[in-house]
Amino acid sequence: MKNYIVNSILLFITSITILSAQVKPQDWEIAAQAYSFKDFTLEETLENLELLDIKFIEMYRKQQISSTDKTFTNFDMSKEKSDKVQMLLKKHGIKLSSYGVISPKKKNDWEVLFKFAKKMGIETIVSEPIFDQVPMVDELCKKYDIKLAIHNHATPTKYWDPATVKSVLKGRSNYIRVCADIGHWKRSGLDVAKSLKMLKGHIHELHLKDVDKPSTDATIVPLGTGIIKWNKVFKELKRQHFKGKMVIEHTAKKEVLMDDMKLNVEFLKTNIK
């Protein structure tokens, strides 16, 4: 009987330890997609992210660098311009963790993109590659030691259905991962938790947005104020032991964007503990 009690206590302690190790706040790093600040320059965006205490950014290719530099943040920028971007990132204490959504059509452009990502210290390229280019892109991932996360827009785009994404992942290396866009899944009428479950083991980062209805013409609203059942989303992510970036992608009028972003950050910090 004594041994039974001791074993039961040990089993309980072990179970608690495992559960607590499944997910920790530091495992879900909050980032922002620069497209959220499409009406701002990159420099202004970084200033705003510093105010929001967001330490990671996913840059996209069509943002002006600053009010005095009209160069866009495209992957073919000169060394002078990329050095300037790195200087701005360092100034505001923000890491450029990913880049996208970007899907070159030509192999040479893919090579230029990966060289740019390597120079900038980018860990992940977020993309919707043409199906028959995926094997080639996988080889570039291995060559440059950079991950590629397949992103989904809403139906009828090619990766809107997680079943399609799962089929593309077959036979690929672990460098080819998934960037699950929660809002676009909901816009496509999909069950978000079930979609996450289908891609278990492959999810590398998330694009987070809430919407007001399950339709392609849905409006983006602050996280927790729309129709997405976030409790089920977070529960499924914990079940999968997800570790990665939670990238806020929120579009709103310039004058209210920062207020909405503050709500988004507070929602995540409150709910991912």
GUSE-19636 format. One record per residue: residue number from 1; residue in one letter; chain; z, y negated, x negated of N, C-alpha, C in turn. Coordinates in nm, 2 decimals. Each point is the difference from the previous one (the first is absolute). Example, Ala and Ser with C-alpha at 12.3 -4.5 7.8 and 13.67 -1.06 7.14 Angstrom:
PT   i aa ch   n.up n.north n.east  ca.up ca.north ca.east   c.up c.north c.east
PT   1  a  A   0.78    0.57  -1.32   0.00    -0.12    0.09   0.00   -0.12  -0.09
PT   2  s  A  -0.07   -0.11   0.04   0.00    -0.11   -0.09   0.08   -0.11   0.08
end
This chain:
PT   i aa ch   n.up n.north n.east  ca.up ca.north ca.east   c.up c.north c.east
PT   1  m  A   0.00    0.12  -0.08   0.00    -0.12    0.08   0.00   -0.13  -0.09
PT   2  k  A   0.08    0.01  -0.11   0.01    -0.11   -0.09  -0.13   -0.03  -0.06
PT   3  n  A  -0.07    0.11  -0.05  -0.13    -0.02   -0.06  -0.10   -0.05   0.10
PT   4  y  A   0.01    0.04   0.13  -0.09    -0.05    0.10   0.01   -0.15   0.02
PT   5  i  A   0.13   -0.05   0.00   0.02    -0.14    0.02  -0.05   -0.08  -0.12
PT   6  v  A   0.03    0.05  -0.12  -0.05    -0.07   -0.12  -0.15   -0.01   0.00
PT   7  n  A  -0.07    0.12   0.03  -0.14     0.00    0.00  -0.06   -0.09   0.11
PT   8  s  A   0.07   -0.01   0.11  -0.05    -0.09    0.11   0.01   -0.15  -0.05
PT   9  i  A   0.11   -0.03  -0.06   0.02    -0.14   -0.05  -0.11   -0.03  -0.11
PT  10  l  A  -0.02    0.09  -0.09  -0.11    -0.02   -0.10  -0.13   -0.02   0.06
PT  11  l  A  -0.03    0.08   0.11  -0.13     0.00    0.07  -0.01   -0.14   0.06
PT  12  f  A   0.11   -0.05   0.06   0.00    -0.13    0.07  -0.03   -0.11  -0.10
PT  13  i  A   0.07    0.01  -0.11  -0.02    -0.11   -0.11  -0.14    0.00  -0.05
PT  14  t  A  -0.06    0.12  -0.02  -0.13     0.01   -0.05  -0.10   -0.05   0.10
PT  15  s  A   0.02    0.03   0.13  -0.09    -0.05    0.10   0.00   -0.15   0.01
PT  16  i  A   0.12   -0.06  -0.01   0.01    -0.15    0.00  -0.07   -0.06  -0.12
PT  17  t  A   0.02    0.06  -0.12  -0.07    -0.05   -0.12  -0.15    0.01   0.01
PT  18  i  A  -0.05    0.10   0.06  -0.15     0.02    0.02  -0.05   -0.11   0.10
PT  19  l  A   0.08   -0.01   0.11  -0.05    -0.10    0.10   0.00   -0.14  -0.06
PT  20  s  A   0.11   -0.03  -0.08   0.01    -0.14   -0.05  -0.11   -0.02  -0.11
PT  21  a  A  -0.05    0.11  -0.06  -0.10    -0.02   -0.10  -0.14    0.00   0.05
PT  22  q  A  -0.01    0.03   0.13  -0.14     0.00    0.06  -0.07   -0.13  -0.01
PT  23  v  A   0.07   -0.11   0.03  -0.06    -0.13   -0.01   0.11   -0.11  -0.03
PT  24  k  A  -0.03   -0.08  -0.09   0.09    -0.11   -0.03  -0.07   -0.13   0.02
PT  25  p  A   0.07   -0.11   0.02  -0.07    -0.13    0.02  -0.09   -0.03  -0.12
PT  26  q  A   0.04    0.03  -0.12  -0.08    -0.04   -0.11  -0.13    0.09  -0.02
PT  27  d  A   0.00    0.11   0.08  -0.12     0.08    0.00  -0.11   -0.06   0.09
PT  28  w  A   0.03   -0.08   0.09  -0.09    -0.07    0.09  -0.01   -0.14  -0.04
PT  29  e  A  -0.09   -0.03  -0.09  -0.02    -0.14   -0.06  -0.08   -0.08   0.09
PT  30  i  A   0.05   -0.12   0.04  -0.08    -0.09    0.09  -0.10   -0.08  -0.08
PT  31  a  A  -0.12    0.00   0.04  -0.11    -0.07   -0.06  -0.07   -0.08   0.11
PT  32  a  A  -0.09   -0.09  -0.04  -0.08    -0.07    0.09  -0.15    0.01  -0.04
PT  33  q  A  -0.08    0.01   0.10  -0.15     0.00   -0.02  -0.04   -0.15   0.00
PT  34  a  A  -0.06   -0.04  -0.10  -0.04    -0.14   -0.02  -0.09   -0.05   0.11
PT  35  y  A  -0.07    0.09   0.07  -0.08    -0.04    0.12   0.08   -0.07   0.11
PT  36  s  A   0.13    0.03   0.00   0.09    -0.06    0.10   0.00   -0.15  -0.02
PT  37  f  A  -0.02   -0.05  -0.13  -0.01    -0.14   -0.03  -0.14   -0.05  -0.03
PT  38  k  A  -0.09    0.05   0.07  -0.14    -0.03   -0.02  -0.03   -0.15   0.01
PT  39  d  A   0.08   -0.07   0.07  -0.02    -0.15    0.02   0.07   -0.07  -0.12
PT  40  f  A   0.06    0.07  -0.09   0.07    -0.06   -0.12  -0.08    0.04  -0.12
PT  41  t  A   0.03   -0.07  -0.11  -0.05     0.04   -0.13   0.09    0.11  -0.05
PT  42  l  A  -0.04    0.07  -0.11   0.09     0.10   -0.06   0.12   -0.06  -0.05
PT  43  e  A  -0.01   -0.12  -0.07   0.12    -0.06   -0.05   0.10   -0.04   0.11
PT  44  e  A  -0.05   -0.05   0.11   0.08    -0.03    0.12   0.07    0.13   0.06
PT  45  t  A  -0.08    0.11   0.00   0.05     0.13    0.05   0.11    0.04  -0.09
PT  46  l  A  -0.01    0.00  -0.13   0.11     0.04   -0.09   0.12   -0.08   0.02
PT  47  e  A  -0.02   -0.13   0.02   0.12    -0.09    0.03   0.07    0.04   0.13
PT  48  n  A  -0.08    0.04   0.10   0.06     0.04    0.12   0.07    0.14  -0.01
PT  49  l  A  -0.06    0.09  -0.07   0.06     0.13   -0.02   0.13   -0.01  -0.08
PT  50  e  A   0.01   -0.09  -0.09   0.12    -0.03   -0.08   0.11   -0.04   0.10
PT  51  l  A  -0.03   -0.09   0.09   0.09    -0.05    0.10   0.05    0.11   0.09
PT  52  l  A  -0.09    0.10   0.03   0.03     0.11    0.09   0.07    0.11  -0.08
PT  53  d  A   0.01   -0.01  -0.13   0.07     0.10   -0.08  -0.08    0.13   0.00
PT  54  i  A  -0.14   -0.01   0.01  -0.09     0.12   -0.01  -0.05    0.01  -0.14
PT  55  k  A   0.02    0.11  -0.07  -0.02     0.01   -0.14  -0.14    0.07  -0.03
PT  56  f  A  -0.07    0.04   0.10  -0.13     0.07   -0.03  -0.11   -0.06   0.09
PT  57  i  A  -0.12    0.00  -0.05  -0.11    -0.05    0.07  -0.12    0.09  -0.01
PT  58  e  A  -0.07    0.02   0.11  -0.13     0.07    0.00  -0.11   -0.11   0.01
PT  59  m  A  -0.07   -0.03  -0.11  -0.10    -0.10    0.00  -0.13    0.04   0.06
PT  60  y  A  -0.07   -0.09   0.06  -0.14     0.03    0.05  -0.10   -0.09  -0.07
PT  61  r  A  -0.12    0.02   0.02  -0.10    -0.06   -0.09  -0.06   -0.14   0.05
PT  62  k  A   0.05   -0.05   0.11  -0.06    -0.12    0.05   0.09   -0.11   0.02
PT  63  q  A   0.10   -0.01  -0.09   0.10    -0.11    0.01  -0.02   -0.09  -0.12
PT  64  q  A   0.00   -0.13   0.03  -0.01    -0.10   -0.10   0.12    0.00  -0.09
PT  65  i  A  -0.02   -0.01  -0.13   0.12     0.00   -0.09   0.10   -0.11   0.02
PT  66  s  A  -0.05   -0.12   0.00   0.09    -0.12    0.02  -0.08   -0.11   0.06
PT  67  s  A   0.07   -0.11   0.03  -0.06    -0.12    0.06  -0.10   -0.06  -0.10
PT  68  t  A   0.03    0.02  -0.13  -0.09    -0.06   -0.10  -0.09    0.10  -0.07
PT  69  d  A   0.01    0.12   0.04  -0.09     0.11   -0.05  -0.06    0.08   0.12
PT  70  k  A  -0.13   -0.03   0.03  -0.06     0.06    0.12  -0.05    0.14  -0.02
PT  71  t  A   0.02    0.06  -0.12  -0.04     0.13   -0.03   0.08    0.10   0.09
PT  72  f  A  -0.08    0.10   0.05   0.06     0.10    0.09   0.06    0.11  -0.08
PT  73  t  A   0.09    0.07   0.06   0.08     0.11   -0.07  -0.09    0.13   0.00
PT  74  n  A  -0.12   -0.01  -0.02  -0.09     0.12   -0.01   0.02    0.08  -0.13
PT  75  f  A  -0.03    0.12   0.00   0.03     0.09   -0.12  -0.10   -0.03  -0.11
PT  76  d  A  -0.10   -0.08   0.02  -0.09    -0.04   -0.11   0.03   -0.13  -0.06
PT  77  m  A   0.12   -0.05   0.02   0.04    -0.13   -0.05   0.00    0.01  -0.16
PT  78  s  A  -0.01   -0.12  -0.06   0.00     0.00   -0.15   0.14    0.02  -0.05
PT  79  k  A   0.00    0.03  -0.13   0.13     0.02   -0.07   0.09   -0.12   0.01
PT  80  e  A  -0.06   -0.12  -0.01   0.07    -0.13    0.02   0.07    0.00   0.13
PT  81  k  A  -0.07    0.04   0.11   0.05    -0.01    0.13   0.11    0.11   0.03
PT  82  s  A  -0.03    0.12  -0.05   0.10     0.11    0.02   0.13   -0.04  -0.08
PT  83  d  A  -0.01   -0.06  -0.12   0.12    -0.04   -0.07   0.07   -0.11   0.08
PT  84  k  A  -0.07   -0.08   0.07   0.07    -0.11    0.08   0.07    0.07   0.12
PT  85  v  A  -0.06    0.10   0.06   0.07     0.07    0.11   0.13    0.07  -0.05
PT  86  q  A  -0.01    0.06  -0.12   0.12     0.07   -0.06   0.11   -0.11  -0.03
PT  87  m  A  -0.04   -0.11  -0.04   0.09    -0.11   -0.03   0.08   -0.04   0.13
PT  88  l  A  -0.08   -0.02   0.11   0.06    -0.03    0.13   0.10    0.10   0.05
PT  89  l  A  -0.04    0.13  -0.02   0.08     0.11    0.04   0.13    0.00  -0.07
PT  90  k  A  -0.01   -0.02  -0.13   0.12     0.00   -0.09   0.09   -0.12   0.04
PT  91  k  A  -0.06   -0.11   0.02   0.08    -0.12    0.04   0.09    0.02   0.12
PT  92  h  A  -0.06    0.07   0.10   0.08     0.02    0.12   0.07    0.14   0.01
PT  93  g  A  -0.01    0.07  -0.11   0.08     0.13    0.00  -0.05    0.10   0.10
PT  94  i  A  -0.14    0.01   0.02  -0.06     0.09    0.09  -0.09    0.09  -0.07
PT  95  k  A   0.01    0.13   0.04  -0.09     0.10   -0.07  -0.12    0.03   0.09
PT  96  l  A  -0.12    0.00  -0.06  -0.12     0.04    0.07  -0.01    0.15   0.00
PT  97  s  A   0.04    0.06   0.11   0.02     0.15    0.00  -0.13    0.07   0.05
PT  98  s  A  -0.08   -0.07   0.09  -0.12     0.06    0.05  -0.10   -0.10   0.03
PT  99  y  A  -0.12    0.05   0.03  -0.12    -0.09    0.01  -0.09    0.06   0.11
PT 100  g  A  -0.04   -0.08   0.10  -0.09     0.05    0.10   0.02   -0.08   0.13
PT 101  v  A  -0.07    0.04   0.10  -0.08     0.12    0.01  -0.14   -0.03  -0.06
PT 102  i  A  -0.04    0.09  -0.09  -0.12    -0.03   -0.08  -0.08    0.13  -0.01
PT 103  s  A  -0.13    0.00   0.03  -0.08     0.12    0.00  -0.14   -0.02  -0.06
PT 104  p  A  -0.01   -0.01  -0.13  -0.13    -0.02   -0.06  -0.11    0.10   0.04
PT 105  k  A  -0.12   -0.04   0.00  -0.11     0.09    0.04  -0.06    0.07  -0.13
PT 106  k  A   0.00   -0.07  -0.11  -0.06     0.05   -0.12   0.10    0.05  -0.10
PT 107  k  A  -0.04    0.11  -0.08   0.09     0.06   -0.09   0.04   -0.10  -0.11
PT 108  n  A  -0.09   -0.09  -0.05   0.03    -0.10   -0.10   0.11   -0.09   0.05
PT 109  d  A  -0.01   -0.04   0.13   0.10    -0.09    0.05   0.14    0.07   0.01
PT 110  w  A   0.00    0.13   0.03   0.13     0.07    0.00   0.06    0.00  -0.14
PT 111  e  A  -0.09    0.02  -0.10   0.05     0.00   -0.14   0.06   -0.14  -0.04
PT 112  v  A  -0.06   -0.11   0.05   0.05    -0.13   -0.03   0.13   -0.02   0.07
PT 113  l  A   0.01    0.05   0.13   0.12    -0.01    0.08   0.12    0.07  -0.07
PT 114  f  A  -0.02    0.12  -0.05   0.10     0.08   -0.07   0.05   -0.07  -0.13
PT 115  k  A  -0.10   -0.06  -0.07   0.03    -0.07   -0.13   0.09   -0.12   0.03
PT 116  f  A  -0.03   -0.07   0.11   0.07    -0.12    0.04   0.15    0.05   0.04
PT 117  a  A   0.00    0.10   0.08   0.14     0.05    0.04   0.08    0.04  -0.12
PT 118  k  A  -0.06    0.07  -0.10   0.08     0.04   -0.12   0.05   -0.12  -0.07
PT 119  k  A  -0.09   -0.10  -0.02   0.04    -0.12   -0.07   0.12   -0.08   0.07
PT 120  m  A  -0.01    0.00   0.14   0.10    -0.07    0.07   0.13    0.08   0.03
PT 121  g  A   0.00    0.12  -0.04   0.12     0.08    0.02   0.01    0.05   0.14
PT 122  i  A  -0.11    0.01   0.07   0.00     0.04    0.14   0.02    0.15   0.01
PT 123  e  A   0.09    0.05   0.08   0.03     0.14    0.01  -0.09    0.07   0.10
PT 124  t  A  -0.05   -0.07   0.11  -0.07     0.06    0.11  -0.11   -0.09   0.05
PT 125  i  A  -0.12    0.06   0.01  -0.11    -0.06    0.07  -0.01    0.05   0.14
PT 126  v  A   0.00   -0.09   0.10   0.00     0.04    0.14  -0.15   -0.02   0.04
PT 127  s  A  -0.05    0.11   0.06  -0.15     0.00    0.02  -0.04    0.09   0.12
PT 128  e  A  -0.12   -0.02   0.05  -0.06     0.09    0.09  -0.14    0.04  -0.05
PT 129  p  A   0.01    0.09  -0.11  -0.13     0.03   -0.07  -0.10    0.08   0.09
PT 130  i  A  -0.12   -0.01  -0.04  -0.10     0.08    0.07   0.03    0.15  -0.03
PT 131  f  A  -0.02    0.08   0.10   0.05     0.14   -0.02  -0.05    0.07  -0.13
PT 132  d  A  -0.13   -0.01  -0.02  -0.06     0.07   -0.12   0.04   -0.06  -0.13
PT 133  q  A   0.07   -0.12   0.00   0.04    -0.06   -0.13   0.14    0.04  -0.03
PT 134  v  A   0.07    0.07   0.09   0.14     0.03   -0.03   0.02    0.09  -0.13
PT 135  p  A  -0.08    0.10  -0.02   0.02     0.08   -0.12  -0.02   -0.09  -0.13
PT 136  m  A  -0.10   -0.09   0.00  -0.02    -0.09   -0.11   0.12   -0.09  -0.02
PT 137  v  A   0.06   -0.05   0.11   0.11    -0.09   -0.01   0.12    0.07  -0.05
PT 138  d  A   0.02    0.13   0.04   0.11     0.08   -0.04   0.00    0.01  -0.16
PT 139  e  A  -0.12    0.02  -0.05  -0.01     0.01   -0.15   0.03   -0.13  -0.07
PT 140  l  A  -0.03   -0.12   0.07   0.04    -0.13   -0.06   0.15   -0.01   0.01
PT 141  c  A   0.06    0.05   0.10   0.15    -0.01    0.02   0.06    0.07  -0.12
PT 142  k  A  -0.05    0.12  -0.03   0.05     0.08   -0.12  -0.02   -0.07  -0.13
PT 143  k  A  -0.12   -0.06  -0.01  -0.04    -0.07   -0.13   0.09   -0.12  -0.03
PT 144  y  A   0.03   -0.08   0.11   0.08    -0.12   -0.02   0.15    0.02   0.04
PT 145  d  A   0.04    0.11   0.05   0.13     0.03    0.04   0.05   -0.10   0.11
PT 146  i  A  -0.09   -0.01   0.10   0.03    -0.09    0.11  -0.03    0.07   0.13
PT 147  k  A   0.09   -0.02   0.10  -0.01     0.07    0.13  -0.10   -0.08   0.09
PT 148  l  A  -0.06    0.08   0.09  -0.08    -0.06    0.10   0.06    0.04   0.14
PT 149  a  A   0.03   -0.09   0.08   0.06     0.03    0.13  -0.11   -0.03   0.11
PT 150  i  A  -0.03    0.10   0.07  -0.10    -0.01    0.11   0.06   -0.07   0.12
PT 151  h  A  -0.06   -0.11   0.04   0.05    -0.09    0.11  -0.08    0.03   0.13
PT 152  n  A   0.07   -0.02   0.11  -0.07     0.01    0.13   0.00   -0.13   0.07
PT 153  h  A  -0.12   -0.04   0.05  -0.01    -0.11    0.10   0.00    0.07   0.14
PT 154  a  A  -0.01   -0.07   0.10   0.00     0.05    0.14  -0.14    0.07   0.03
PT 155  t  A   0.00    0.08   0.10  -0.12     0.06    0.05  -0.10   -0.10   0.03
PT 156  p  A  -0.13    0.02  -0.03  -0.07     0.12   -0.04  -0.03    0.01  -0.15
PT 157  t  A   0.08   -0.06  -0.09  -0.03     0.00   -0.14   0.02    0.15  -0.05
PT 158  k  A  -0.05    0.02  -0.12  -0.01     0.14   -0.05   0.13    0.07  -0.02
PT 159  y  A   0.11   -0.07  -0.03   0.13     0.06   -0.03   0.10   -0.02   0.11
PT 160  w  A  -0.04   -0.04   0.12   0.10    -0.03    0.10   0.08    0.12   0.04
PT 161  d  A  -0.06    0.12   0.00   0.07     0.12    0.04   0.07    0.07  -0.12
PT 162  p  A   0.13    0.02   0.00   0.07     0.06   -0.11  -0.06    0.14  -0.03
PT 163  a  A  -0.06    0.07   0.10  -0.06     0.13   -0.03  -0.11   -0.01  -0.10
PT 164  t  A  -0.08   -0.11   0.01  -0.11    -0.03   -0.09   0.06   -0.02  -0.14
PT 165  v  A   0.10   -0.08  -0.01   0.06    -0.03   -0.13   0.05    0.13  -0.06
PT 166  k  A   0.07    0.08   0.08   0.05     0.13   -0.05  -0.11    0.09  -0.06
PT 167  s  A  -0.11    0.00   0.07  -0.11     0.08   -0.05  -0.06   -0.05  -0.13
PT 168  v  A  -0.01   -0.13  -0.01  -0.05    -0.06   -0.13   0.09    0.03  -0.12
PT 169  l  A   0.13    0.02   0.03   0.10     0.02   -0.11  -0.01    0.15  -0.05
PT 170  k  A  -0.06    0.08   0.07  -0.01     0.15   -0.04  -0.08    0.01  -0.13
PT 171  g  A   0.07    0.06  -0.10  -0.07     0.03   -0.12   0.01   -0.12  -0.10
PT 172  r  A   0.07   -0.11   0.04   0.01    -0.11   -0.08   0.13    0.00  -0.08
PT 173  s  A   0.01   -0.07  -0.11   0.12    -0.01   -0.08   0.11   -0.08   0.07
PT 174  n  A   0.12    0.00  -0.06   0.10    -0.08    0.06  -0.01   -0.15  -0.03
PT 175  y  A  -0.11   -0.04  -0.07  -0.03    -0.14   -0.01  -0.05   -0.06   0.13
PT 176  i  A  -0.06    0.08   0.08  -0.06    -0.04    0.13   0.11    0.01   0.10
PT 177  r  A   0.05   -0.11   0.05   0.11     0.00    0.10  -0.04   -0.07   0.13
PT 178  v  A   0.10   -0.04   0.07  -0.03    -0.07    0.13   0.08   -0.13   0.01
PT 179  c  A  -0.07   -0.10   0.05   0.07    -0.12    0.05  -0.01    0.00   0.15
PT 180  a  A   0.10    0.03   0.06   0.00     0.01    0.15   0.03   -0.13   0.06
PT 181  d  A  -0.10   -0.05   0.08   0.01    -0.13    0.07   0.05    0.03   0.14
PT 182  i  A   0.13   -0.02   0.02   0.07     0.03    0.12  -0.06   -0.07   0.12
PT 183  g  A  -0.02   -0.13  -0.02  -0.06    -0.08    0.11  -0.13    0.04   0.05
PT 184  h  A  -0.09    0.04  -0.10  -0.13     0.04    0.04   0.00    0.14   0.07
PT 185  w  A   0.09    0.08  -0.04   0.01     0.13    0.07   0.04   -0.03   0.15
PT 186  k  A   0.09   -0.09   0.02   0.04    -0.03    0.14  -0.11   -0.06   0.07
PT 187  r  A  -0.08   -0.09  -0.06  -0.11    -0.07    0.06  -0.10    0.11   0.04
PT 188  s  A  -0.01    0.11  -0.07  -0.09     0.11    0.03   0.05    0.09   0.11
PT 189  g  A   0.12   -0.02   0.05   0.06     0.08    0.11   0.06    0.13  -0.06
PT 190  l  A   0.03    0.00  -0.13   0.06     0.12   -0.06   0.16   -0.01   0.01
PT 191  d  A   0.06    0.12  -0.01   0.14     0.01   -0.01   0.03   -0.01  -0.15
PT 192  v  A   0.07   -0.11  -0.03   0.03    -0.03   -0.14   0.08    0.10  -0.07
PT 193  a  A   0.11    0.05   0.06   0.08     0.10   -0.07  -0.07    0.13  -0.02
PT 194  k  A  -0.08    0.04   0.10  -0.08     0.12   -0.02  -0.11   -0.01  -0.11
PT 195  s  A  -0.05   -0.12  -0.01  -0.10    -0.03   -0.10   0.06    0.01  -0.14
PT 196  l  A   0.12   -0.06  -0.01   0.07     0.01   -0.13   0.03    0.15  -0.03
PT 197  k  A   0.04    0.07   0.10   0.03     0.15   -0.02  -0.12    0.07  -0.05
PT 198  m  A  -0.12   -0.03   0.05  -0.12     0.07   -0.04  -0.03   -0.02  -0.15
PT 199  l  A   0.04   -0.12  -0.05  -0.03    -0.03   -0.14   0.12    0.01  -0.09
PT 200  k  A   0.09    0.08   0.04   0.12     0.02   -0.08  -0.03    0.05  -0.14
PT 201  g  A   0.07   -0.07  -0.10  -0.03     0.04   -0.14  -0.11   -0.08  -0.06
PT 202  h  A  -0.07   -0.08   0.07  -0.11    -0.08   -0.05   0.02   -0.15   0.01
PT 203  i  A   0.10   -0.04   0.07   0.01    -0.14    0.03   0.07   -0.07  -0.12
PT 204  h  A  -0.08   -0.10  -0.05   0.05    -0.07   -0.12   0.05   -0.14   0.03
PT 205  e  A  -0.06   -0.07   0.10   0.05    -0.13    0.05  -0.04   -0.02   0.14
PT 206  l  A   0.06   -0.10   0.06  -0.02    -0.03    0.14  -0.04   -0.14   0.02
PT 207  h  A  -0.09   -0.03   0.09  -0.03    -0.13    0.05   0.07   -0.02   0.13
PT 208  l  A   0.09   -0.09   0.01   0.09    -0.02    0.11  -0.04   -0.12   0.09
PT 209  k  A  -0.03    0.03   0.12  -0.03    -0.11    0.10   0.04    0.06   0.13
PT 210  d  A   0.05   -0.09   0.09   0.03     0.05    0.14  -0.10   -0.07   0.09
PT 211  v  A  -0.03    0.06   0.11  -0.10    -0.05    0.10   0.05    0.00   0.14
PT 212  d  A  -0.07   -0.07   0.08   0.05    -0.02    0.14  -0.05    0.10   0.10
PT 213  k  A  -0.11    0.07  -0.04  -0.06     0.11    0.09  -0.08    0.09  -0.08
PT 214  p  A  -0.02    0.13   0.05  -0.08     0.10   -0.07  -0.15   -0.02   0.01
PT 215  s  A  -0.05   -0.10  -0.05  -0.14    -0.04    0.02  -0.05   -0.07  -0.13
PT 216  t  A  -0.13    0.02  -0.02  -0.06    -0.07   -0.12   0.00   -0.15   0.00
PT 217  d  A   0.02   -0.06   0.12   0.01    -0.14    0.01   0.15   -0.05   0.01
PT 218  a  A   0.09    0.09  -0.04   0.14    -0.03    0.00   0.04   -0.12  -0.09
PT 219  t  A   0.10   -0.07   0.04   0.05    -0.11   -0.08   0.11    0.04  -0.09
PT 220  i  A   0.01   -0.04  -0.13   0.11     0.03   -0.09   0.12   -0.08   0.04
PT 221  v  A   0.11    0.06   0.00   0.13    -0.06    0.03   0.10    0.04  -0.10
PT 222  p  A   0.11   -0.08  -0.02   0.10     0.04   -0.10   0.05    0.14   0.02
PT 223  l  A   0.04    0.07  -0.11   0.04     0.13    0.01   0.13    0.02   0.09
PT 224  g  A  -0.01    0.10   0.09   0.11     0.02    0.09  -0.01   -0.07   0.13
PT 225  t  A  -0.10   -0.08   0.02  -0.02    -0.07    0.12  -0.12    0.05   0.08
PT 226  g  A  -0.07    0.10  -0.06  -0.12     0.05    0.07   0.03    0.14   0.06
PT 227  i  A  -0.11    0.08   0.01   0.02     0.13    0.07   0.02    0.12  -0.10
PT 228  i  A   0.00   -0.02  -0.13   0.01     0.11   -0.09   0.15    0.04   0.00
PT 229  k  A   0.02    0.13   0.01   0.14     0.06    0.00   0.04    0.02  -0.15
PT 230  w  A   0.06   -0.10  -0.05   0.03     0.00   -0.15   0.11    0.10  -0.03
PT 231  n  A   0.09    0.03   0.09   0.10     0.09   -0.02  -0.06    0.14  -0.03
PT 232  k  A  -0.10    0.03   0.07  -0.07     0.13   -0.03  -0.08    0.00  -0.13
PT 233  v  A  -0.06   -0.12  -0.03  -0.07    -0.01   -0.13   0.09    0.02  -0.11
PT 234  f  A   0.12   -0.07   0.00   0.09     0.01   -0.11   0.06    0.14  -0.01
PT 235  k  A   0.03    0.06   0.11   0.05     0.13    0.00  -0.10    0.10  -0.07
PT 236  e  A  -0.12   -0.01   0.04  -0.10     0.09   -0.06  -0.02   -0.03  -0.15
PT 237  l  A   0.01   -0.12  -0.04  -0.01    -0.03   -0.15   0.12    0.05  -0.07
PT 238  k  A   0.11   -0.01   0.06   0.12     0.06   -0.07  -0.01    0.15  -0.01
PT 239  r  A  -0.05    0.06   0.11  -0.02     0.15    0.00  -0.10    0.04  -0.12
PT 240  q  A  -0.09   -0.08  -0.03  -0.10     0.03   -0.10   0.05   -0.04  -0.14
PT 241  h  A   0.12   -0.06  -0.01   0.05    -0.06   -0.12  -0.10   -0.10  -0.06
PT 242  f  A  -0.06   -0.08   0.08  -0.09    -0.10   -0.04   0.06   -0.10  -0.10
PT 243  k  A  -0.07   -0.02  -0.11   0.04    -0.10   -0.10  -0.13   -0.09  -0.03
PT 244  g  A   0.01   -0.12   0.03  -0.12    -0.09   -0.03   0.01   -0.14   0.06
PT 245  k  A  -0.11   -0.06   0.00  -0.01    -0.14    0.04  -0.01   -0.01   0.15
PT 246  m  A   0.07   -0.09   0.06  -0.02    -0.03    0.14  -0.06   -0.14   0.01
PT 247  v  A  -0.13   -0.01   0.01  -0.07    -0.12   -0.02  -0.02   -0.07   0.14
PT 248  i  A   0.06   -0.12   0.01  -0.01    -0.08    0.12  -0.13   -0.06   0.01
PT 249  e  A  -0.08    0.02   0.10  -0.13    -0.07    0.02   0.01   -0.06   0.14
PT 250  h  A   0.02   -0.13   0.00   0.02    -0.08    0.12  -0.09   -0.12   0.01
PT 251  t  A  -0.08   -0.01   0.10  -0.09    -0.12    0.01   0.05   -0.08   0.12
PT 252  a  A   0.01   -0.13  -0.03   0.05    -0.10    0.10  -0.05   -0.14  -0.04
PT 253  k  A   0.01   -0.09   0.09  -0.04    -0.14   -0.03   0.09   -0.05  -0.12
PT 254  k  A  -0.06   -0.08  -0.09   0.06    -0.04   -0.12   0.14   -0.06   0.02
PT 255  e  A   0.01   -0.08   0.11   0.12    -0.07    0.02   0.12    0.09   0.05
PT 256  v  A  -0.03    0.12   0.04   0.11     0.09    0.05   0.01    0.12  -0.09
PT 257  l  A  -0.08    0.02  -0.09  -0.01     0.12   -0.08   0.13    0.03  -0.08
PT 258  m  A   0.06   -0.10  -0.06   0.12     0.02   -0.08   0.12    0.04   0.09
PT 259  d  A   0.01   -0.06   0.12   0.10     0.04    0.10  -0.01    0.15   0.04
PT 260  d  A  -0.13    0.04   0.02  -0.03     0.14    0.04   0.04    0.09  -0.12
PT 261  m  A  -0.04   -0.04  -0.12   0.03     0.08   -0.12   0.15    0.02  -0.02
PT 262  k  A   0.07   -0.11   0.02   0.15     0.02   -0.01   0.05    0.10   0.10
PT 263  l  A  -0.05    0.00   0.12   0.04     0.10    0.10  -0.04    0.14  -0.05
PT 264  n  A  -0.12    0.01  -0.06  -0.04     0.13   -0.04   0.09    0.06  -0.12
PT 265  v  A   0.03   -0.09  -0.09   0.09     0.04   -0.11   0.13    0.04   0.05
PT 266  e  A   0.06   -0.08   0.09   0.13     0.03    0.05   0.00    0.13   0.08
PT 267  f  A  -0.10    0.02   0.07  -0.01     0.13    0.08   0.00    0.12  -0.09
PT 268  l  A  -0.08   -0.01  -0.11   0.00     0.11   -0.09   0.13    0.02  -0.08
PT 269  k  A   0.06   -0.11  -0.04   0.13     0.02   -0.08   0.11    0.05   0.09
PT 270  t  A  -0.01   -0.03   0.13   0.10     0.05    0.10  -0.02    0.14   0.03
PT 271  n  A  -0.13    0.05   0.01  -0.03     0.13    0.05  -0.03    0.11  -0.10
PT 272  i  A  -0.01   -0.04  -0.12  -0.03     0.11   -0.10   0.12    0.03  -0.09
PT 273  k  A   0.12   -0.04   0.05   0.12     0.03   -0.08   0.04    0.15   0.02
end
